[in-house]
Amino acid sequence: MRGGRHVAAVTDASFDLRPGECLVLVGESGCGKSVLASALLGLLPGNAETTGQAFVDGLDLLAADERTLARTVRGRRIGLVPQSPSAHLTPVRTVRAQLEETVRELTGTRRPGLRAAAETAAERAAFPADHLDRYPHQLSGGLAQRAATALALVGDAPLLLADEPTTGLDRDLVDRTVDELRRHADADGRALLMITHDLAAAERIADRVAVMYAGRIVELADATAFFGTPGPRHPYARGLLDALPERAFTPIPGMPPELGDLPAGCAFAARCTDATSACEAVPAVTDGVACHHPRQREAADA
């Protein structure tokens, strides 16, 4: 609900996530990526409504009650690197205290091994040991991000949701963070769903790429084909890559629509150079693409 009316923040978001796989979800701000992650963990506001199904190990997350989500899902089946880490860290406890508590709750570790386990978790996320006894307000944005990542990695959950896990990090730390997340996904058949605006990080880590626009996944593709040849098939996905400085450096014209005021038909049509009268109808998803005129890069440039 927004302003007394219903807003469909996410629709037709259908995908699977395989053991050992990293699926990266990309798209402009406000398209519904974080809403999708929050829905999976039951972290949406109380006035939000969800429909559909989302299964992890046979449990339908969207039908599960708060007790089940709190005791058996969050941190144990699904770890979360939140988008705003400072808002998720306890302000009156040091990073070390929060790590030790999380280690104890999720792994059962007790003293004397608790301190070492917390320091190992911090090291995995490149969080400096000499900052462990600081409080969240004493951390920079990048350090808060690394603290949140360390907390998410503690339980070695089968599924990790990482919402903008590289925000505030320099390039070397971005690479180190995504490499650690990749190792998490590779170990024992775990999986990773990463939300990011950083397409370089996405290319480094992804097995598959999901592109979201106006609350809908409009393309789901193999990462090698998406970033290489033949490239993405949806015009919005092509536009995202063309906007990169190392590529065409051509921004997508216009602005995305408000989720509460979506146009009839294809939501991208007003910004799309390929649009025709067919785009007055909502495109069905066919072979992983929701577009009336999907095409590869070679065809577009021929």
C-alpha positions as CSV (number, residue, x, y, z in Angstrom):
1,M,0.0,0.0,0.0
2,R,1.2,3.5,-0.8
3,G,-0.9,6.6,-0.1
4,G,-4.0,4.4,0.5
5,R,-3.7,2.6,-2.8
6,H,-2.1,-0.7,-3.9
7,V,1.2,-0.6,-5.7
8,A,2.5,-3.7,-7.4
9,A,6.2,-3.5,-6.6
10,V,7.1,-6.9,-8.0
11,T,5.1,-9.0,-10.5
12,D,6.0,-12.1,-12.5
13,A,9.3,-12.6,-10.7
14,S,9.9,-16.3,-11.6
15,F,13.3,-18.0,-11.3
16,D,15.1,-20.9,-9.8
17,L,18.4,-21.0,-8.0
18,R,20.5,-24.1,-8.3
19,P,23.0,-25.5,-5.8
20,G,26.4,-24.0,-6.3
21,E,25.1,-21.2,-8.5
22,C,25.3,-17.4,-8.3
23,L,22.4,-15.6,-9.8
24,V,22.8,-11.8,-10.1
25,L,19.8,-9.5,-10.2
26,V,20.4,-6.1,-11.9
27,G,18.2,-3.1,-12.8
28,E,17.8,0.6,-12.1
29,S,17.0,1.8,-8.6
30,G,13.3,1.5,-7.7
31,C,12.6,-1.5,-10.0
32,G,11.8,-3.9,-7.1
33,K,15.0,-5.8,-6.5
34,S,15.3,-5.2,-2.8
35,V,11.5,-5.7,-2.4
36,L,11.9,-9.2,-3.9
37,A,14.7,-10.1,-1.4
38,S,12.7,-8.7,1.5
39,A,9.7,-10.7,0.5
40,L,11.7,-13.9,0.5
41,L,12.7,-13.3,4.2
42,G,9.4,-12.0,5.4
43,L,10.9,-8.5,6.0
44,L,8.3,-6.4,4.1
45,P,6.3,-3.8,6.0
46,G,3.1,-5.0,7.8
47,N,0.8,-3.5,5.1
48,A,2.5,-5.4,2.3
49,E,0.8,-8.3,0.6
50,T,2.5,-11.2,-1.1
51,T,1.1,-13.9,-3.5
52,G,2.7,-16.8,-5.2
53,Q,5.2,-19.3,-3.9
54,A,8.9,-19.3,-3.0
55,F,10.4,-22.7,-2.0
56,V,13.7,-23.3,-0.1
57,D,14.3,-26.9,0.9
58,G,10.6,-27.7,0.5
59,L,9.5,-24.8,2.7
60,D,7.2,-22.1,1.1
61,L,8.7,-18.9,2.4
62,L,5.7,-16.8,1.5
63,A,3.4,-19.0,3.4
64,A,5.6,-19.4,6.5
65,D,4.8,-17.7,9.8
66,E,7.1,-15.3,11.6
67,R,8.1,-17.9,14.2
68,T,9.3,-20.3,11.4
69,L,11.1,-17.5,9.5
70,A,12.9,-16.2,12.7
71,R,13.9,-19.6,14.1
72,T,14.6,-21.8,11.1
73,V,15.1,-19.6,8.0
74,R,16.9,-16.3,8.7
75,G,20.6,-16.9,9.2
76,R,20.2,-20.6,9.1
77,R,18.7,-21.5,5.7
78,I,19.1,-18.0,4.2
79,G,21.8,-15.5,5.1
80,L,21.3,-11.8,4.3
81,V,23.7,-9.0,3.5
82,P,21.3,-6.0,3.8
83,Q,21.3,-3.0,1.5
84,S,21.6,-0.5,4.4
85,P,24.0,-2.2,6.8
86,S,24.2,0.6,9.4
87,A,20.5,0.3,9.9
88,H,20.8,-3.5,10.6
89,L,23.7,-3.3,13.0
90,T,22.9,-3.0,16.7
91,P,24.1,0.5,17.7
92,V,24.9,-0.2,21.3
93,R,27.1,-3.3,20.8
94,T,30.5,-3.6,19.3
95,V,31.1,-5.5,16.0
96,R,32.9,-8.2,18.0
97,A,30.0,-8.6,20.4
98,Q,27.5,-8.9,17.5
99,L,29.7,-11.4,15.6
100,E,30.2,-13.5,18.8
101,E,26.5,-13.6,19.5
102,T,25.7,-14.6,15.9
103,V,28.4,-17.3,15.9
104,R,27.0,-18.7,19.2
105,E,23.4,-18.7,18.0
106,L,24.0,-20.2,14.5
107,T,26.9,-22.6,15.1
108,G,26.6,-23.4,18.8
109,T,30.3,-22.4,19.4
110,R,31.1,-21.6,23.0
111,R,34.1,-20.1,24.7
112,P,37.1,-20.4,24.4
113,G,36.5,-20.8,20.6
114,L,34.0,-18.0,20.3
115,R,36.5,-15.2,20.0
116,A,38.5,-16.9,17.3
117,A,35.4,-17.9,15.3
118,A,34.2,-14.3,15.3
119,E,37.6,-13.1,14.1
120,T,37.6,-15.7,11.3
121,A,34.2,-14.4,10.2
122,A,35.5,-10.9,10.1
123,E,38.6,-11.9,8.1
124,R,36.4,-13.6,5.5
125,A,34.7,-10.3,4.9
126,A,37.9,-8.3,5.0
127,F,36.8,-6.5,8.1
128,P,40.0,-5.3,10.0
129,A,40.7,-6.9,13.3
130,D,41.7,-3.7,14.9
131,H,38.1,-2.3,14.4
132,L,36.3,-5.2,16.0
133,D,35.8,-3.4,19.3
134,R,34.3,-0.4,17.6
135,Y,30.6,0.5,17.6
136,P,28.6,0.9,14.4
137,H,28.6,4.7,14.6
138,Q,32.4,4.6,14.5
139,L,32.5,2.8,11.2
140,S,32.6,4.2,7.7
141,G,30.0,3.1,5.2
142,G,32.4,0.6,3.7
143,L,33.4,-0.9,7.1
144,A,29.7,-1.2,8.0
145,Q,29.2,-3.0,4.8
146,R,32.0,-5.5,5.6
147,A,30.6,-6.0,9.1
148,A,27.2,-6.9,7.7
149,T,28.8,-9.3,5.2
150,A,30.8,-11.0,8.0
151,L,27.5,-11.5,10.0
152,A,25.8,-13.0,7.0
153,L,28.6,-15.5,6.3
154,V,28.7,-16.8,9.9
155,G,26.0,-19.5,9.5
156,D,27.2,-20.8,6.1
157,A,23.5,-20.8,5.1
158,P,22.6,-22.9,2.0
159,L,21.3,-19.7,0.4
160,L,22.8,-16.2,0.7
161,L,21.0,-13.1,-0.3
162,A,23.4,-10.2,-0.9
163,D,21.7,-6.9,-1.5
164,E,24.3,-4.4,-2.9
165,P,27.1,-6.0,-0.9
166,T,29.8,-3.9,-2.5
167,T,28.4,-0.4,-1.7
168,G,31.0,1.9,-0.4
169,L,33.9,-0.4,-1.2
170,D,36.9,0.5,-3.4
171,R,37.6,-1.7,-6.4
172,D,40.1,-4.1,-4.7
173,L,37.6,-4.7,-1.8
174,V,34.8,-5.2,-4.3
175,D,36.8,-7.9,-6.0
176,R,37.7,-9.5,-2.7
177,T,34.1,-9.4,-1.5
178,V,32.6,-10.9,-4.6
179,D,35.3,-13.6,-4.6
180,E,34.4,-14.6,-1.0
181,L,30.7,-14.7,-1.9
182,R,31.6,-16.8,-4.9
183,R,33.5,-19.2,-2.6
184,H,30.5,-19.4,-0.4
185,A,28.3,-20.4,-3.3
186,D,30.9,-23.0,-4.5
187,A,31.1,-24.7,-1.1
188,D,28.9,-27.7,-0.4
189,G,26.4,-26.8,-3.1
190,R,25.3,-23.5,-1.5
191,A,23.8,-20.8,-3.7
192,L,23.9,-17.0,-3.9
193,L,21.4,-14.4,-5.1
194,M,23.2,-11.1,-5.4
195,I,21.5,-7.7,-6.1
196,T,23.8,-5.1,-7.6
197,H,24.2,-2.0,-9.8
198,D,27.8,-2.9,-10.3
199,L,27.8,-4.7,-13.6
200,A,31.6,-5.3,-13.4
201,A,31.0,-7.2,-10.1
202,A,28.1,-9.0,-11.7
203,E,30.3,-10.2,-14.6
204,R,33.0,-11.4,-12.2
205,I,30.7,-13.5,-10.1
206,A,27.5,-14.5,-12.0
207,D,26.6,-17.8,-13.5
208,R,23.3,-16.3,-14.6
209,V,21.9,-12.8,-14.8
210,A,18.3,-11.7,-14.2
211,V,17.4,-8.2,-15.4
212,M,14.5,-6.5,-13.6
213,Y,12.5,-3.5,-15.0
214,A,9.5,-1.9,-13.4
215,G,8.9,-4.8,-11.0
216,R,9.3,-7.6,-13.6
217,I,12.1,-9.8,-14.6
218,V,12.4,-9.1,-18.3
219,E,15.4,-11.3,-19.1
220,L,17.1,-14.3,-17.5
221,A,20.3,-15.4,-19.3
222,D,23.6,-17.2,-19.0
223,A,26.2,-14.8,-17.7
224,T,28.8,-15.7,-20.3
225,A,26.4,-15.1,-23.2
226,F,24.9,-12.0,-21.5
227,F,28.3,-10.2,-21.0
228,G,29.9,-11.6,-24.1
229,T,28.5,-13.0,-27.3
230,P,25.7,-13.0,-28.4
231,G,24.8,-10.6,-25.6
232,P,21.4,-9.7,-24.0
233,R,18.2,-10.0,-26.0
234,H,16.0,-7.5,-24.2
235,P,16.5,-3.8,-25.3
236,Y,16.6,-2.7,-21.7
237,A,19.3,-5.2,-20.9
238,R,21.3,-4.1,-23.9
239,G,20.9,-0.5,-22.8
240,L,22.3,-1.2,-19.4
241,L,25.5,-2.6,-20.9
242,D,25.7,0.2,-23.5
243,A,25.6,2.8,-20.7
244,L,28.9,1.5,-19.2
245,P,31.9,3.8,-19.8
246,E,34.0,0.9,-21.1
247,R,31.3,0.1,-23.7
248,A,29.2,2.6,-25.7
249,F,28.7,5.0,-22.8
250,T,25.3,5.8,-24.1
251,P,22.6,6.3,-21.4
252,I,19.1,4.9,-21.8
253,P,16.8,7.8,-22.6
254,G,14.0,8.8,-20.3
255,M,13.2,7.6,-16.8
256,P,11.6,4.4,-15.5
257,P,7.9,4.6,-14.7
258,E,6.6,4.9,-11.2
259,L,5.6,1.4,-9.9
260,G,2.2,2.9,-8.8
261,D,1.5,4.3,-12.3
262,L,2.7,1.7,-14.8
263,P,1.7,2.1,-18.4
264,A,-0.5,-0.4,-20.2
265,G,1.5,-2.9,-22.2
266,C,5.3,-3.1,-22.1
267,A,6.6,-0.8,-19.3
268,F,9.8,-0.1,-21.3
269,A,8.1,0.9,-24.6
270,A,8.3,4.6,-24.0
271,R,12.1,4.4,-23.7
272,C,12.6,1.8,-26.4
273,T,13.8,2.5,-30.0
274,D,12.4,-0.9,-31.1
275,A,8.8,-0.3,-29.8
276,T,5.9,-0.9,-32.2
277,S,2.1,-1.1,-31.8
278,A,2.6,-4.7,-30.6
279,C,4.1,-3.2,-27.4
280,E,0.7,-1.9,-26.4
281,A,0.2,-5.4,-25.0
282,V,2.2,-6.9,-22.0
283,P,4.8,-9.2,-23.5
284,A,4.8,-12.8,-22.4
285,V,8.1,-14.4,-21.2
286,T,9.4,-16.5,-24.0
287,D,12.8,-18.3,-23.8
288,G,13.7,-16.2,-20.8
289,V,12.8,-12.8,-22.4
290,A,9.7,-10.7,-21.9
291,C,9.8,-8.7,-25.1
292,H,7.8,-8.5,-28.4
293,H,11.0,-7.9,-30.4
294,P,13.9,-9.7,-28.7
295,R,17.2,-9.7,-30.7
296,Q,20.9,-10.3,-30.2
297,R,23.6,-7.7,-30.4
298,E,24.8,-8.8,-33.9
299,A,21.3,-8.5,-35.3
300,A,20.9,-5.0,-33.8
301,D,24.3,-3.9,-35.3
302,A,23.9,-5.6,-38.7
